[in-house]
């Protein structure tokens, strides 16, 4: 019989010594600082050690750490994104062989970063809840289903032209004249009191004549709108198909790229499953499901490699949540949103995602309800005390977030940049502050690592 035994493996060759020192200090601070007395059990007694001389995985040298915090400087969420984006723009050209990641505590922050990189033509890929390609494909399909669910909705007709058909016809979003044309046509469609006169015109009552006249009777415009009408009426004739077949029919007409067609197929499979589980659902409800995918409310990974393995590519920015980054590593890591909402430390003034301002005392309703249920089921006469469960939930959550911060720091091999922001509600008199952990790490970095 072989007995199990525990053997610590403290050595790691992934990160530079400075990054290892910073991660080790986070553990020591959590276990020893008076501020974190209630968080003593967050980490095991652990300390990463660099590999020994001659080890085949030697620690990287010449690492760089920067902690972007100053007590007198407030950083809005937009300013944080801009600062990180500008840093990437100046850094990437000189480091084409390095891998780099922007790690965020939640998906919404990652979406903002992706918007900046896309706008500035910086190559990137996402490891978020859903990729931008998935959200775009779902958004286009949703516009079609919106109209099919209610063919007399002029708003849906105008949005379908503006957001989907104009693009399919080759509309250039960078061309101001083309955008103006798109908006004029969309407005004309929206103004139709009877959209059926456009979709199913009579012999003497064709709304297309009115729209065409407003656009100087341009024959090319008329031909484009005739194609749009023919396509919409074709889709309307297919509304009796099961939702998966309907989506695939629409996708065949909308998409030519194989990746988009593959995404549409996967979305169709997901919605067929939802329809099977909800036999009372109609097209209106299916549109809502597509909207949830498009707006990232429903988890949908698409084909972004997150589920099947991922290898960072040099010169391409990876945007990922810290959760998704577990097990991965990059030469340079930007660790965003280090404030007392994303990384609370059970301190006065910290805020928590599970607590709502409109609830009395900003209590954790779920934790309180669970505690009451446990006491009722125990039937041992224990007295329920309001707020105790909320306090414990805060400690548990703060511990989990500090462990997540540790993961984020140790994803960096050579360079680490940590930033913070004041949160979404800073302009409503409720700004977040830099997290206690960030301020502690900043102090350690200045005293022991930073070289002016």
C-alpha positions, 0 to 999 in steps of 0.5 A, a space after each residue: 500500500 502506497 501512502 499519499 504525501 504532500 510535496 510542495 513545489 515552490 520553484 517557478 521559472 515562469 516570471 521574472 524575480 521582480 514579479 515573483 517578489 510582488 506576488 509573494 508580497 501580496 500573500 504576506 500582506 494579506 496574512 500579516 497586515 492589520 487591515 486584512 486581519 479577517 482575510 488571514 486564511 485567504 492564502 496558504 503559507 506559500 512563497 514562490 521561489 525562482 529556479 536554481 542556476 542551470 535549470 532548463 526553465 530559467 526565470 526571465 531577466 530584465 522584467 519591468 513593473 509599473 503600478 499606475 496609481 497616485 493618491 492625487 490622481 483620479 482615473 476615469 474608466 475611459 481614461 484608463 482604457 486610453 492610457 492602456 491603449 496608448 501604451 500598447 500603441 507605442 510598445 507593440 512596434 518595438 516588441 513584435 516577438 513578445 506576447 501581451 495580454 490585457 486582463 480584466 476582472 469582468 467581461 464588460 471592461 474587456 469589451 471596452 478595451 476591444 472597442 479601443 483596439 478595434 478603433 485604432 487598428 491594433 490586432 487583438 483577440 478575445 477570451 471573453 464570454 463571447 467574441 466580437 465576431 459571435 456578438 456581431 453575427 448574433 446581432 445581425 440575425 436578431 435584426 432579421 428575427 425582430 422583423 419576422 416576429 412583427 412585419 408591421 414594425 417600421 422600426 424593425 424594418 429600418 434597423 434591418 436595413 441600417 444595421 444589416 442589409 446596408 453592410 451586406 450591400 457593401 456600405 463603407 462605415 468609414 465613408 461619411 457620404 455612404 453613412 449619410 445615404 444609409 441614414 436617409 434610407 433608414 429614415 424613409 423606411 421608418 416613416 412608412 405608416 404602412 410598411 406592408 405597402 413597401 413589402 407587398 405593394 399594390 398595383 398603384 400603391 408602392 411605397 418604394 416610389 415615395 422612398 425613391 423620389 426622396 432619393 432623387 429617383 436614383 435607379 441604383 438606389 431603387 434596384 438596391 431597395 428592390 433587392 432588399 424587399 425581395 430578400 425580406 419577403 423571402 425570409 417572411 415566407 420561411 417563418 413557419 420553419 423551426 427556429 434552427 432551420 429558419 436561422 440557417 436559411 437567413 444565414 445562407 443569405 447574409 453570410 459568405 465567410 465560413 466562420 460566420 456560417 459556422 457561428 450561425 450554425 452553432 447559434 441555431 443549435 443553441 436556439 433549437 435547444 431553447 425552443 425544445 425546452 420552451 415550446 411556448 416560445 415564438 419568434 419574439 422570444 427567440 429574438 430576445 435570446 439572440 439579443 442576450 447572446 449579442 449583448 453578452 448576457 448569455 454565455 456563448 464562446 463560439 469558436 474562440 479557442 477558449 474551450 479547446 486550448 489557447 496559445 497566445 500569438 506574438 504581436 497580437 493583444 489578448 483580451 481576457 478575464 483573469 478567470 479565463 487566463 488561468 494556466 496561461 502566460 504572456 511576456 507582458 500583462 496589463 492588469 486593469 480595474 484594480 479598484 475596491 469594487 473589482 478587488 475589495 479587501 473587506 474594508 470600510 468603503 468597499 463595494 460588492 457586486 452581490 449587494 444592491 444599493 436599493 436594499 436596506 443596509 446594502 445586504 447580500 440578500 442571497 447570503 441572508 436568505 441562505 442563512 435563514 434557510 440553513 437555520 430553519 432546516 437545522 431546527 436547533 433553535 439558533 437565532 438568526 441575526 440580520 447582517 452576519 451572513 452578509 459580513 461573512 459573504 464579504 470576507 469570502 468574496 474578498 478572499 476569492 478576489 485577492 486570489 484572483 489578483 494573485 493569478 493575474 499577477 503571476 500570468 506575467 513573465 517579464 512585464 506587468 502594468 497594473 492600473 485602476 479606475 473610479 468605476 461607472 458611477 464616479 460622476 454620480 458622486 459614488 466613485 470607487 477608490 484604488 483597492 487596498 491591495 493595489 495601494 499596498 503593492 504600490 508601496 512595496 514596488 516603490 520601496 523595493 522594486 522600482 528604479 527611478 
